[in-house]
């Protein structure tokens, strides 16, 4: 999953353990059940309504995590190996990479044989068929179809030869011609596809692991048309059985799923019992029921009654649950386990640089210097979050390049007033009232009101502008905001995932919704795509990019996650992954 600029803040539809702070619900109690029912059902909650489940139209982490249940990508992260390692999924093996003298790079990908799509009427009497290389090319062409509107368009038209031509043709009113050749995507035989890039791209393999690049059948898209997002057909571990909007979603295990539990891990994995199911067919839990439930306190009470298997900790309860750097003895007596979680996520306050006031860097610096972020976090969240110094979370910072302490971290009223004077607005005189766009809800309102308190001290006035999930995408992608409070969710452990949206190449439809344009940053971004992962030169370049964003301030870093995810001890095969992907297909329950 690419970085999502979305408001995943206090709703927590961002990653905790199972990659969503969906409160994973369990069986009704901790009492022992018959062995045959142990893995029959897992109950979950989701927080924000899901508009659709079309992989090519990723709009939120909530959509991405459900798509993961239904669809597969060519590659995935190995469940057990650390540091994280790429492993084949639909592909039979890691790709062979050929670097050409003209600078192009070709990925030769061989598919596993015998993988079947979910049974669905779109396939006629047979009900299903085998996945082939043609499906890969079709799915990837959808990512450059203007009618589909993928967030990957701006990136892929730069990487794939022929993508720009396909994109242009797809803008016509007539149905998109998928027979149009895209030279970058080439079917060699039934199980082999070649993908050729115009230039090296250091994280391209990571991109192929994101839900946008899920493989799907043409028959389903053509049968369901605009309703395809409500009728998902993939090869994933689960298939959608029932979906009642704003109520619940029921997923049933895919009986023909190709995946198996990994057979290799470390000695620690062995000791932790994480290899007991080695080689078994996945998924291990047969039914997943997701209920739409927004409020944290009811979820917490269900967790304490063992009606829910996983939980995040409501801010009001944090001090009672966490003692020092561990969960309380009382929690442990109840059979509750806790895992420290930071995750690849950050929350920020974005400036719309189209706004003439925010194009003035001194105004932006005054905002940053006026805010007392540590005090706001302590008031609102206790110790659940910690102040961040960069839009790139610490887990993705380049090693050996320092801690990246923010040079304009407040509160410093005197410096903030000095910056406003330099901007031509002494004491804030002449500045209008600004709106902070954020998701609708009491927690968001409190966040904005807390920031407003400190900004008022230097003469800056901000108000809360609530946005619902339907309005959110339009507000963000059309640049219809002044200030935007939003979360960025990483999908692979590299800073590029958080830096990409600041490249001018990604303005306005590739994630650069705030119109940050900087030639130095653009050149460095090109460099890190060319340089090998892990190289010293690349780490130095990434560090320069982070520090440039700190000084230019298109965004004020607010916070990163710093908490525990809780689960009952009857949940087995749990291994934290910093929220990079869903681990539901590996889980089992032993009551």
C-alpha positions as CSV (number, residue, x, y, z in Angstrom):
1,X,0.0,0.0,0.0
2,X,1.3,3.5,-1.0
3,X,1.3,6.3,1.6
4,X,-2.3,7.3,2.2
5,X,-3.1,10.9,2.9
6,X,-6.2,10.3,4.9
7,X,-7.6,11.1,8.2
8,X,-7.0,7.9,10.1
9,X,-6.3,9.7,13.3
10,X,-8.3,8.9,16.4
11,X,-10.6,6.5,14.5
12,X,-7.5,4.3,14.3
13,X,-8.3,2.7,11.0
14,X,-4.6,2.5,10.7
15,X,-2.5,-0.4,11.6
16,X,-2.2,-2.1,14.9
17,X,-0.9,-5.6,14.8
18,X,-3.3,-6.9,12.3
19,X,-2.6,-3.8,10.3
20,X,-5.8,-2.1,11.1
21,X,-7.0,-1.0,14.4
22,X,-10.1,-2.9,13.5
23,X,-10.8,-4.3,16.9
24,X,-10.6,-8.0,16.1
25,X,-13.5,-9.7,17.7
26,X,-13.5,-13.2,18.9
27,X,-15.9,-15.8,20.2
28,X,-18.3,-14.9,22.9
29,X,-16.1,-16.0,25.8
30,X,-12.9,-17.5,27.0
31,X,-14.6,-20.8,27.9
32,X,-13.3,-23.9,26.2
33,X,-15.1,-25.0,23.0
34,X,-15.0,-28.1,21.1
35,X,-11.8,-28.5,19.1
36,X,-13.6,-28.6,15.8
37,X,-14.9,-25.1,16.3
38,X,-11.6,-23.5,17.4
39,X,-10.9,-21.8,14.1
40,X,-14.4,-21.5,12.8
41,X,-15.0,-17.8,13.3
42,X,-13.2,-14.5,14.0
43,X,-15.2,-11.4,14.7
44,X,-13.9,-8.0,13.8
45,X,-14.9,-4.4,13.9
46,X,-14.2,-1.8,11.2
47,X,-14.5,1.9,11.9
48,X,-14.9,3.9,8.7
49,X,-17.4,2.9,6.1
50,X,-15.9,1.2,3.0
51,X,-17.0,2.8,-0.3
52,X,-15.9,-0.1,-2.4
53,X,-13.2,-2.9,-2.7
54,X,-11.7,-2.2,-6.2
55,X,-7.9,-2.6,-5.8
56,X,-7.2,0.0,-8.5
57,X,-9.1,2.6,-6.5
58,X,-7.4,2.7,-3.2
59,X,-8.7,5.5,-1.1
60,X,-8.0,4.4,2.5
61,X,-6.2,1.9,4.7
62,X,-9.6,0.5,5.5
63,X,-10.2,-0.4,1.9
64,X,-6.6,-1.8,1.5
65,X,-6.9,-4.1,4.5
66,X,-10.1,-5.6,3.2
67,X,-8.7,-5.9,-0.3
68,X,-5.9,-8.0,1.2
69,X,-8.4,-10.6,2.2
70,X,-9.9,-10.9,-1.2
71,X,-7.0,-10.4,-3.7
72,X,-3.4,-11.4,-4.1
73,X,-0.4,-9.5,-5.4
74,X,2.6,-11.1,-7.2
75,X,4.8,-10.7,-4.1
76,X,4.3,-10.2,-0.3
77,X,6.5,-9.9,2.8
78,X,7.5,-13.1,4.4
79,X,5.4,-13.6,7.5
80,X,8.2,-14.6,9.9
81,X,11.5,-13.3,8.5
82,X,13.1,-10.1,10.0
83,X,14.4,-7.8,8.7
84,X,11.4,-7.9,6.3
85,X,12.0,-9.9,3.2
86,X,10.1,-10.0,-0.1
87,X,8.6,-13.5,-0.9
88,X,6.7,-14.9,-3.9
89,X,2.9,-14.9,-3.6
90,X,1.2,-15.4,-7.0
91,X,4.7,-15.5,-8.5
92,X,6.6,-18.8,-8.4
93,X,9.8,-17.1,-7.4
94,X,11.5,-13.7,-7.1
95,X,11.8,-12.0,-10.4
96,X,14.9,-12.1,-12.6
97,X,16.0,-8.5,-13.1
98,X,17.8,-7.5,-16.3
99,X,19.5,-4.1,-16.5
100,X,19.9,-3.0,-20.0
101,X,22.7,-0.8,-21.4
102,X,20.2,1.9,-22.4
103,X,19.1,2.3,-18.8
104,X,15.9,0.3,-19.0
105,X,15.2,-2.5,-16.4
106,X,13.2,-5.6,-17.1
107,X,11.5,-7.8,-14.5
108,X,10.9,-11.3,-15.7
109,X,8.1,-12.8,-13.6
110,X,7.0,-16.4,-13.6
111,X,3.6,-17.3,-12.1
112,X,2.6,-20.3,-10.1
113,X,0.5,-22.8,-12.0
114,X,-3.0,-23.9,-11.0
115,X,-4.1,-20.8,-9.0
116,X,-7.8,-20.3,-9.4
117,X,-10.0,-17.3,-9.0
118,X,-12.9,-17.3,-6.6
119,X,-16.0,-19.1,-7.8
120,X,-18.3,-16.5,-9.4
121,X,-21.1,-16.3,-12.0
122,X,-18.8,-14.1,-14.2
123,X,-17.0,-17.3,-15.3
124,X,-20.1,-19.0,-16.6
125,X,-20.8,-22.7,-16.1
126,X,-17.3,-23.6,-14.9
127,X,-17.6,-21.0,-12.1
128,X,-13.8,-20.3,-12.1
129,X,-10.7,-20.4,-14.1
130,X,-6.9,-20.4,-13.7
131,X,-5.0,-17.1,-13.3
132,X,-2.6,-16.4,-16.2
133,X,-0.1,-13.8,-17.4
134,X,-2.9,-12.1,-19.3
135,X,-4.6,-11.3,-16.0
136,X,-1.5,-9.6,-14.8
137,X,-1.3,-7.3,-17.8
138,X,-5.0,-6.6,-17.8
139,X,-4.9,-5.7,-14.0
140,X,-1.9,-3.4,-14.5
141,X,-3.5,-1.7,-17.5
142,X,-6.4,-0.7,-15.3
143,X,-3.9,1.3,-13.2
144,X,-3.3,3.6,-16.2
145,X,-6.9,3.8,-17.3
146,X,-8.2,7.3,-16.8
147,X,-11.8,6.0,-16.3
148,X,-10.6,3.9,-13.3
149,X,-8.7,6.8,-11.8
150,X,-5.9,5.0,-9.9
151,X,-3.6,7.0,-7.7
152,X,-0.7,5.2,-9.5
153,X,-1.3,6.9,-12.8
154,X,1.3,9.7,-12.4
155,X,4.0,7.3,-11.4
156,X,3.4,4.6,-14.0
157,X,3.1,7.0,-16.9
158,X,6.6,8.0,-16.1
159,X,7.9,4.4,-15.7
160,X,6.2,2.4,-18.3
161,X,6.7,2.9,-22.0
162,X,3.3,3.2,-23.7
163,X,1.5,4.1,-20.5
164,X,1.1,7.7,-21.6
165,X,-0.5,6.7,-24.9
166,X,-2.8,4.2,-23.2
167,X,-3.8,6.9,-20.7
168,X,-4.6,9.4,-23.4
169,X,-6.7,6.9,-25.3
170,X,-8.6,5.9,-22.1
171,X,-9.7,9.6,-21.7
172,X,-12.0,9.2,-24.7
173,X,-15.7,8.7,-24.1
174,X,-15.7,5.3,-25.8
175,X,-14.9,2.2,-23.8
176,X,-11.2,1.8,-23.1
177,X,-9.5,-0.4,-25.6
178,X,-7.5,-3.0,-23.5
179,X,-6.2,-4.5,-26.7
180,X,-4.0,-1.4,-27.1
181,X,-0.4,-2.5,-26.7
182,X,1.6,-1.2,-23.8
183,X,5.2,-2.2,-24.6
184,X,6.2,-2.1,-20.9
185,X,3.8,-5.0,-20.2
186,X,4.5,-8.1,-22.2
187,X,3.0,-11.6,-22.0
188,X,5.6,-14.1,-23.0
189,X,3.6,-17.2,-22.3
190,X,0.7,-18.4,-20.2
191,X,2.8,-18.1,-17.0
192,X,5.4,-15.5,-17.8
193,X,5.2,-11.7,-18.0
194,X,7.9,-9.1,-18.6
195,X,7.6,-5.7,-17.1
196,X,10.1,-3.2,-18.4
197,X,10.8,0.2,-16.8
198,X,12.2,3.2,-18.6
199,X,14.7,3.7,-15.8
200,X,15.7,2.0,-12.5
201,X,13.3,2.3,-9.6
202,X,14.7,1.1,-6.3
203,X,11.4,0.3,-4.7
204,X,9.5,-1.1,-7.7
205,X,9.3,-4.6,-6.2
206,X,7.8,-3.0,-3.1
207,X,5.2,-1.3,-5.4
208,X,4.2,-4.7,-6.9
209,X,3.3,-5.8,-3.3
210,X,0.7,-3.0,-2.8
211,X,-3.0,-3.7,-3.1
212,X,-3.3,-1.5,-6.1
213,X,-1.3,-4.1,-8.0
214,X,-3.7,-7.0,-7.1
215,X,-4.5,-9.3,-9.9
216,X,-8.2,-9.7,-11.0
217,X,-10.1,-11.2,-13.8
218,X,-11.4,-9.2,-16.8
219,X,-14.7,-11.2,-16.7
220,X,-15.7,-9.8,-13.3
221,X,-15.0,-6.1,-14.3
222,X,-17.0,-6.5,-17.5
223,X,-19.9,-8.4,-15.8
224,X,-20.4,-6.0,-12.9
225,X,-19.3,-2.7,-14.5
226,X,-19.6,0.2,-12.1
227,X,-20.7,-2.3,-9.4
228,X,-17.4,-4.2,-9.6
229,X,-16.2,-2.7,-6.3
230,X,-19.1,-4.3,-4.5
231,X,-18.6,-7.7,-6.2
232,X,-14.9,-8.5,-5.7
233,X,-13.4,-11.5,-7.4
234,X,-9.8,-12.4,-6.7
235,X,-7.6,-15.2,-5.7
236,X,-7.1,-14.2,-2.0
237,X,-7.5,-16.2,1.2
238,X,-11.1,-15.1,1.7
239,X,-14.1,-14.3,-0.5
240,X,-16.9,-11.9,0.2
241,X,-20.0,-13.8,1.3
242,X,-22.2,-10.9,2.5
243,X,-21.9,-7.1,2.7
244,X,-24.6,-5.0,4.5
245,X,-23.5,-1.4,4.1
246,X,-22.8,0.4,7.4
247,X,-23.5,-2.8,9.2
248,X,-21.3,-5.8,8.6
249,X,-19.1,-7.7,6.1
250,X,-18.7,-11.5,6.2
251,X,-15.8,-13.2,4.6
252,X,-15.5,-17.0,4.0
253,X,-12.3,-18.9,3.5
254,X,-11.4,-19.6,-0.1
255,X,-11.3,-23.4,-0.4
256,X,-8.9,-23.3,-3.3
257,X,-6.5,-20.8,-1.8
258,X,-2.9,-21.5,-2.9
259,X,-1.1,-20.2,0.2
260,X,0.6,-22.2,2.9
261,X,1.9,-21.4,6.3
262,X,5.7,-20.7,6.1
263,X,8.1,-23.5,7.0
264,X,11.1,-21.4,7.8
265,X,11.7,-19.1,10.7
266,X,14.1,-18.3,13.5
267,X,14.8,-20.3,16.7
268,X,12.8,-17.6,18.5
269,X,9.9,-18.3,16.2
270,X,10.2,-22.0,17.0
271,X,10.2,-21.3,20.7
272,X,7.2,-19.0,20.4
273,X,5.2,-21.7,18.7
274,X,5.1,-19.8,15.4
275,X,6.1,-22.9,13.4
276,X,3.6,-25.4,14.7
277,X,1.4,-24.9,11.6
278,X,4.3,-25.0,9.2
279,X,3.2,-26.1,5.7
280,X,-0.6,-26.0,6.5
281,X,-3.0,-24.7,4.0
282,X,-4.2,-21.1,4.6
283,X,-6.3,-19.5,5.9
284,X,-6.6,-21.2,9.3
285,X,-9.7,-19.3,10.4
286,X,-12.7,-20.2,8.3
287,X,-15.0,-17.2,8.7
288,X,-14.3,-13.5,9.4
289,X,-17.2,-11.3,10.4
290,X,-16.6,-7.5,10.4
291,X,-19.1,-5.3,12.2
292,X,-19.2,-1.5,11.6
293,X,-18.6,0.0,15.1
294,X,-17.1,3.4,15.5
295,X,-16.9,4.2,19.2
296,X,-13.8,3.0,21.2
297,X,-15.4,2.5,24.6
298,X,-17.9,-0.1,23.6
299,X,-15.1,-2.0,21.8
300,X,-13.0,-1.9,24.9
301,X,-15.8,-3.2,27.1
302,X,-16.4,-6.1,24.7
303,X,-12.6,-6.8,24.9
304,X,-12.7,-7.0,28.7
305,X,-15.6,-9.5,28.4
306,X,-13.5,-11.6,25.9
307,X,-16.0,-10.9,23.2
308,X,-13.2,-9.3,21.2
309,X,-9.8,-10.9,20.6
310,X,-7.8,-7.7,20.0
311,X,-8.1,-4.1,21.1
312,X,-6.4,-0.8,21.0
313,X,-6.5,1.1,24.3
314,X,-8.9,4.0,24.7
315,X,-7.0,7.2,25.8
316,X,-9.0,7.3,29.0
317,X,-7.9,3.8,29.9
318,X,-4.3,4.1,29.0
319,X,-2.9,5.0,32.4
320,X,-4.7,2.0,34.0
321,X,-3.7,-0.5,31.4
322,X,0.0,0.4,30.9
323,X,2.4,0.6,33.8
324,X,5.9,1.7,32.9
325,X,6.8,-0.1,29.7
326,X,4.4,-3.1,30.0
327,X,0.8,-3.9,30.5
328,X,-0.6,-4.1,34.0
329,X,-0.5,-7.2,36.2
330,X,-4.3,-7.2,36.2
331,X,-4.4,-7.4,32.4
332,X,-2.0,-10.3,32.5
333,X,-4.2,-12.2,35.0
334,X,-7.0,-12.0,32.5
335,X,-4.9,-13.8,29.9
336,X,-4.2,-10.6,28.0
337,X,-0.9,-10.1,26.2
338,X,0.5,-6.8,25.0
339,X,2.9,-6.0,22.2
340,X,4.6,-2.6,21.9
341,X,3.7,-1.0,18.6
342,X,5.0,2.0,16.8
343,X,4.2,1.3,13.2
344,X,4.9,2.9,9.9
345,X,2.5,5.8,10.3
346,X,2.7,9.5,10.9
347,X,0.1,12.2,11.4
348,X,0.7,15.7,10.1
349,X,-0.8,19.1,9.5
350,X,-0.5,20.0,5.8
351,X,-0.5,23.5,4.3
352,X,-2.1,24.1,1.0
353,X,0.7,26.0,-0.7
354,X,-1.8,27.3,-3.4
355,X,-3.0,29.6,-0.6
356,X,-1.1,32.9,-0.9
357,X,-0.7,33.1,2.9
358,X,0.9,29.7,3.1
359,X,3.2,30.3,0.2
360,X,5.0,32.5,2.7
361,X,7.5,30.3,4.5
362,X,7.5,32.7,7.5
363,X,3.8,32.1,8.1
364,X,4.3,28.4,8.0
365,X,7.2,28.6,10.5
366,X,5.1,30.8,12.8
367,X,2.4,28.0,12.9
368,X,5.0,25.4,13.8
369,X,6.7,27.5,16.4
370,X,3.4,28.5,18.1
371,X,2.2,24.9,18.6
372,X,2.9,23.0,21.8
373,X,2.5,19.5,20.3
374,X,3.8,17.6,23.4
375,X,1.2,19.3,25.6
376,X,-1.6,18.6,23.2
377,X,-0.7,14.9,22.9
378,X,-0.4,14.5,26.7
379,X,-3.8,16.2,27.2
380,X,-5.6,14.2,24.5
381,X,-3.9,10.8,24.4
382,X,-1.8,10.4,27.5
383,X,1.2,8.4,26.4
384,X,-0.4,6.7,23.3
385,X,1.4,8.9,20.9
386,X,4.7,10.7,20.8
387,X,5.6,13.9,19.1
388,X,7.1,13.4,15.6
389,X,9.9,15.5,14.1
390,X,9.4,14.4,10.5
391,X,6.7,13.3,8.1
392,X,8.8,10.2,7.8
393,X,8.3,8.0,10.9
394,X,11.4,6.9,12.9
395,X,11.2,3.3,11.7
396,X,11.9,4.5,8.1
397,X,14.7,7.0,9.0
398,X,18.0,6.2,7.2
399,X,20.5,4.6,9.6
400,X,23.5,6.5,10.8
401,X,22.1,9.9,9.8
402,X,21.0,11.3,13.1
403,X,17.7,11.7,14.9
404,X,16.2,14.5,12.7
405,X,15.1,16.8,15.5
406,X,12.8,19.4,14.0
407,X,14.4,22.9,13.8
408,X,11.0,24.7,14.2
409,X,9.5,22.7,17.1
410,X,7.4,24.9,19.4
411,X,6.3,26.2,21.7
412,X,8.3,29.4,21.2
413,X,5.9,32.4,21.1
414,X,8.7,34.9,20.7
415,X,10.2,33.2,17.6
416,X,6.7,32.6,16.2
417,X,5.9,36.4,16.5
418,X,9.3,37.2,14.9
419,X,8.3,35.0,11.9
420,X,4.9,36.7,11.6
421,X,6.7,40.0,11.6
422,X,9.0,38.9,8.8
423,X,6.0,37.7,6.9
424,X,4.4,41.1,7.1
425,X,1.7,40.1,9.6
426,X,2.9,41.5,13.0
427,X,0.9,39.8,15.8
428,X,-1.2,38.0,13.1
429,X,-2.7,41.3,11.9
430,X,-3.9,40.9,8.3
431,X,-4.3,37.1,8.5
432,X,-7.7,35.7,7.9
433,X,-9.3,32.9,9.9
434,X,-8.1,29.6,8.6
435,X,-10.0,26.3,8.4
436,X,-8.4,23.0,9.5
437,X,-10.1,20.2,7.5
438,X,-10.3,16.9,9.4
439,X,-12.6,14.0,9.8
440,X,-15.9,14.5,11.5
441,X,-15.8,13.5,15.2
442,X,-15.3,14.7,18.7
443,X,-11.6,13.7,18.8
444,X,-10.8,15.6,15.7
445,X,-12.6,18.7,17.0
446,X,-10.6,18.5,20.3
447,X,-7.4,18.2,18.3
448,X,-8.1,21.4,16.3
449,X,-9.4,23.3,19.3
450,X,-6.2,22.4,21.2
451,X,-4.1,23.7,18.4
452,X,-6.2,26.8,18.1
453,X,-5.5,27.6,21.7
454,X,-1.8,27.9,21.1
455,X,-2.0,29.6,17.7
456,X,-4.3,32.2,19.2
457,X,-1.4,33.3,21.5
458,X,0.4,34.7,18.4
459,X,-2.6,36.1,16.7
460,X,-3.5,33.2,14.4
461,X,-7.1,31.9,14.3
462,X,-8.1,28.5,13.1
463,X,-11.4,26.7,13.1
464,X,-12.5,23.1,12.7
465,X,-13.9,22.1,9.3
466,X,-15.3,18.5,9.6
467,X,-15.3,16.3,6.5
468,X,-17.1,13.0,6.1
469,X,-15.6,10.0,4.4
470,X,-17.5,10.8,1.1
471,X,-16.3,14.4,1.0
472,X,-12.8,13.6,2.1
473,X,-11.5,12.3,-1.2
474,X,-12.7,15.3,-3.1
475,X,-11.3,17.8,-0.5
476,X,-7.9,16.1,-0.7
477,X,-7.5,15.4,-4.4
478,X,-9.0,18.6,-5.6
479,X,-7.0,20.7,-3.2
480,X,-10.1,22.1,-1.6
481,X,-8.6,22.8,1.8
482,X,-6.5,25.4,3.6
483,X,-5.0,23.3,6.3
484,X,-5.4,19.5,6.4
485,X,-4.9,17.2,9.4
486,X,-4.1,13.8,8.0
487,X,-2.4,10.5,8.5
488,X,0.2,8.9,6.3
489,X,0.4,5.2,6.4
490,X,3.5,3.4,5.0
491,X,3.3,0.1,3.2
492,X,7.0,-0.8,3.0
493,X,10.0,-0.1,5.3
494,X,11.6,2.6,3.3
495,X,11.5,6.4,3.6
496,X,10.7,6.8,-0.1
497,X,7.1,5.7,0.7
498,X,6.7,8.9,2.7
499,X,8.8,11.2,0.5
500,X,7.1,10.4,-2.9
501,X,4.1,12.6,-2.4
502,X,6.4,15.7,-2.2
503,X,7.8,15.2,-5.7
504,X,6.5,17.7,-8.2
505,X,6.0,14.7,-10.6
506,X,3.2,13.7,-8.2
507,X,1.3,17.0,-8.4
508,X,-1.6,17.2,-8.5
509,X,-2.9,13.6,-8.9
510,X,-0.1,11.5,-7.4
511,X,-0.3,12.4,-3.7
512,X,1.2,15.9,-3.8
513,X,-2.1,17.5,-3.0
514,X,-0.5,20.5,-1.3
515,X,1.6,21.7,-4.3
516,X,5.0,21.5,-2.8
517,X,7.4,22.2,-5.7
518,X,11.2,22.2,-5.0
519,X,13.8,21.5,-7.7
520,X,16.4,20.2,-5.2
521,X,13.9,17.8,-3.7
522,X,12.9,16.6,-7.1
523,X,16.5,15.8,-8.1
524,X,17.2,14.0,-4.9
525,X,14.0,12.0,-5.3
526,X,15.2,10.9,-8.8
527,X,18.5,9.9,-7.2
528,X,17.0,7.7,-4.5
529,X,14.9,5.9,-7.1
530,X,18.1,5.2,-9.0
531,X,20.4,4.3,-6.1
532,X,20.4,0.8,-4.6
533,X,18.5,0.2,-1.4
534,X,20.8,0.3,1.6
535,X,23.6,2.2,-0.1
536,X,25.4,4.9,1.9
537,X,24.9,7.5,-0.8
538,X,21.1,6.8,-0.8
539,X,20.9,7.1,3.0
540,X,22.7,10.4,2.8
541,X,20.3,11.7,0.1
542,X,17.2,10.6,2.0
543,X,18.5,12.4,5.1
544,X,18.9,15.6,3.0
545,X,15.3,15.3,1.8
546,X,14.0,14.9,5.3
547,X,15.8,17.9,6.5
548,X,14.7,20.0,3.5
549,X,11.1,19.2,4.3
550,X,11.8,20.3,7.9
551,X,13.1,23.7,6.9
552,X,10.7,24.3,4.0
553,X,7.7,23.1,6.1
554,X,5.0,22.1,3.6
555,X,3.9,20.0,6.6
556,X,4.1,20.2,10.4
557,X,4.8,16.7,11.8
558,X,2.4,16.0,14.7
559,X,2.8,12.6,16.1
560,X,3.6,8.9,15.6
561,X,2.1,5.9,17.3
562,X,3.6,4.7,20.5
563,X,1.4,2.2,22.2
564,X,0.5,-1.4,22.7
565,X,-1.8,-3.7,20.9
566,X,-3.6,-6.1,23.2
567,X,-4.8,-9.6,22.5
568,X,-6.0,-12.7,24.4
569,X,-3.5,-15.5,24.8
570,X,-5.8,-17.9,22.8
571,X,-4.8,-16.1,19.6
572,X,-1.9,-18.0,18.1
573,X,0.5,-17.3,15.3
574,X,0.7,-13.6,16.2
575,X,3.9,-11.8,15.1
576,X,4.0,-8.0,15.0
577,X,4.9,-6.6,11.6
578,X,4.7,-2.8,12.3
579,X,1.4,-2.8,10.4
580,X,2.8,-3.5,7.0
581,X,0.2,-6.1,6.0
582,X,-2.7,-8.1,7.3
583,X,-1.8,-11.3,9.2
584,X,-5.3,-12.6,9.4
585,X,-4.7,-15.6,7.1
586,X,-2.0,-16.9,9.5
587,X,-3.9,-16.6,12.7
588,X,-5.6,-19.4,14.6
589,X,-7.5,-19.6,17.9
590,X,-7.1,-22.2,20.7
591,X,-9.7,-21.8,23.4
